[in-house]
Structure formats: C-alpha cells, structure tokens
C-alpha cells in the first residue's frame, strides 16, 4: 500500500524482519492490530480505525479515505 509520500510498506518488510526477527516482527504486527481493532468484534472496523487514526498521524483522513483503506485487498 503506497502512502501519501509514495513509500510502500512492502519495501520495508524484509528490512523489518531482518531487524526484529520473524517472531519480533509478528509481535509488532499483532500489537499494531490490537491498537486499531474494535475490542468487542476483534477486527479493525471503520469506527475503530477512524477513532484511532491519530495514533497513525492520520487524524485528518476523510471518511472516504478510511473506507478505501478498509476496502483495499492485499
């Protein structure tokens, strides 16, 4: 997924796995998911992402941008 700066997450993936190790990287991904998820549903919802957007520095995201993140397939 490209960010506003054009940086793609996939470009950092190998470097982060190398730095943190596989277990450490998976732990970080899980921690990030837990921060953004709806605790009752156990998934990241529109509401939970919108509510926690400031954790990502994305508090100015429009509702359409949030929806497009949730609709994106990997």
N, C-alpha and C positions, 0 to 999 in steps of 0.2 A: 504494500500500500504506500503510495507516494504521499509525502506530507506537503505542506504549503511551500517548504523550502526545496522540494524536489528530492529529498532524501528518502530512500526506500528501505523499509525495515529489513527486507531480505538481504540487503548489503551488509548489515551489521550482525546478522545471525551467526555466521561462522566465527567472527571475532569474539562475540559474547560467549559462545560455547567454549571456545578456547580459553578465554579468560576465567570463566566461572566453573568450567567443567560441566558435563551434561547434567548431573544432579543439581548443581547450583543454579544453572540456567533454568531448569524446570521449576525449581523452587521459586525463583524470581517471577516467572510467568504466572505461577499459581497465586503468588502474593498479589500481583497486579490484578489478576482476575477477581480475587476476593475483594479488593478495594473498590472495584467498579460494579460488582454484581448486586442484584437485588437479593438481600439475605433470605427472604421468605421463599423466593422462587428458585434460587440457586443458579440464575442465569443473568447475563447483562441485558437489561431492558432499556427501552427508550428513556424511561423516567430515571433509572439508576445512572445511566450514562450522562444524562443532562444534569442531574443533581451533583455528580462528581466530576464534571468537566473541568472545574477549576484545579483539580489535582493534576491534570494534564496540561494546564495552562491554556485551556480551550474554553474558558467561560463565555467568550463572545460567539461561540458557534450558534448558528441558526438552527431551528428545528429541522429544516430540510437537510442540513449538513449532518446532523446527528442521525437522522433516518438513513441517509446514504451510507454512513458507516455501518449501520446495523444490517443494511441490505446487501452490502458487498460480500461477494463469495470469494473464498481463497482457494 
